[in-house]
Each structure stands twice: as C-alpha cells, then as structure tokens.
Amino acid sequence: RWRSSAVIHSVQVAADRRVAAHCESKRQLRLQQGLSILSGVVQRRLQLALSQAMLGQWRVLRWQQMVGSLDASLARDHRRMMEETDLLRSQLVQSQDEALALRTSQAQEAQEALQ
C-alpha cells in the first residue's frame, strides 16, 4: 500500500511537471508572439516617423524651391520694370527737349511776325 501511494505520488509529480512544462512552453510561445507583434509595431512606428520626417523635409525643400523660383521671377520682373522706367525717363527727357525746341521756335515765329 505504501508502495502504491509512492508510485501514485511520483506519477502525480511527473504529471504536474509535464503540465508545468506545457504551461511554461505556452507562456513562452505567447511571450514570443507578443514580442514579435511588438517588434512589428515598433518597426511600423519607425517607418511612419521616418516617412513623416522625409515628407516634412520634402515639403520644406518644395517650399524653398518655390520661394527661390518666386524670388527669381520677382528679380526678372524688377529688372524688366527698371529697364522700362529708364526707357520712359529717356522718352520724357526727349519729349521735354522737343517741347522746349517747339516753344523756342514758336516764340521766334511770334517775334518775327511782330517785326
């Protein structure tokens, strides 16, 4: 009888060990799956952060390019307007000279008509 209870006890201990080992392997498997999922989430977050940083940098570069092209366009417009201003000034000086010459000739004609 003592012997049968010792055998039962040893069988029970062995079964408990197998159950514990099985539970431990399941826990390790769940832990491994959780770590795999967590690793995937971290990788996705890193990719998202990198893509957002690159997108932000791309936006900055795009704005810088647009501002540069606007600056160049404004500089061209400014040069063109300065050239037009110089041309108009020279035409104004020429018109003033012509008006002065016309007045002078009219004044001379008026004096000649009086004499």
C-alpha positions in Angstrom: 0.0 0.0 0.0 2.8 2.4 0.9 4.4 1.5 -2.3 1.3 2.2 -4.4 0.9 5.6 -2.8 4.6 6.3 -3.5 4.0 5.3 -7.2 0.9 7.4 -7.3 2.7 10.3 -5.8 5.6 10.0 -8.3 3.2 9.8 -11.2 1.4 12.8 -9.8 4.7 14.8 -9.5 5.7 13.8 -13.1 2.2 14.8 -14.4 2.5 18.1 -12.5 5.9 18.7 -14.0 4.6 17.9 -17.5 1.7 20.3 -17.0 4.0 23.0 -15.7 6.4 22.5 -18.6 3.5 22.6 -21.1 2.2 25.8 -19.4 5.7 27.3 -19.5 6.1 26.4 -23.2 2.6 28.0 -23.9 3.7 31.1 -21.9 6.9 31.3 -23.8 5.1 30.9 -27.1 2.7 33.7 -26.1 5.6 35.8 -25.0 7.4 35.2 -28.2 4.3 36.0 -30.3 3.8 39.2 -28.2 7.4 40.2 -28.8 7.0 39.6 -32.5 3.9 41.8 -32.6 5.6 44.5 -30.5 8.6 44.4 -32.8 6.3 44.8 -35.8 4.5 47.7 -34.2 7.9 49.4 -33.3 9.1 48.9 -36.9 5.9 50.4 -38.3 6.2 53.3 -36.0 9.8 53.9 -37.0 8.8 53.7 -40.7 6.0 56.1 -40.1 8.2 58.6 -38.2 10.9 58.3 -40.9 8.3 58.8 -43.7 6.8 61.8 -41.8 10.3 63.3 -41.3 11.1 62.8 -45.0 7.7 64.2 -46.0 8.3 67.2 -43.8 11.8 67.6 -45.3 10.3 67.2 -48.8 7.7 69.9 -48.0 10.5 72.2 -46.7 12.5 71.6 -49.9 9.5 72.1 -52.1 8.7 75.4 -50.3 12.3 76.5 -50.6 12.3 75.7 -54.3 9.0 77.6 -54.8 10.3 80.6 -52.8 13.5 80.5 -54.9 11.6 80.5 -58.1 9.4 83.3 -56.9 12.5 85.3 -55.9 14.0 84.7 -59.4 10.7 85.7 -61.0 10.5 88.9 -58.9 14.1 89.7 -59.8 13.3 89.3 -63.5 10.2 91.5 -63.2 12.2 94.1 -61.2 14.9 94.2 -63.9 12.2 94.5 -66.7 10.5 97.3 -64.8 13.8 99.1 -64.3 14.5 98.9 -68.0 11.0 100.2 -68.8 11.5 103.0 -66.3 14.8 104.0 -67.8 13.2 103.9 -71.3 10.3 106.1 -70.1 12.7 108.6 -68.5 14.7 108.9 -71.7 11.5 109.4 -73.7 10.4 112.0 -71.1 13.7 113.9 -71.5 13.4 113.7 -75.2 9.8 114.9 -75.2 10.8 117.8 -72.9 13.6 118.7 -75.3 11.2 118.6 -78.2 8.7 120.8 -76.3 11.4 123.3 -75.4 12.5 123.4 -79.1 8.9 123.8 -80.2 8.3 126.7 -77.7 11.5 128.3 -78.8 10.6 128.1 -82.5 7.1 129.4 -81.8 8.5 132.3 -79.8 10.8 133.1 -82.7 8.0 132.9 -85.2 5.9 135.2 -82.9 8.7 137.7 -82.7 9.2 137.6 -86.5 5.5 138.1 -87.1 5.6 141.1 -84.8 8.5 142.7 -86.7 
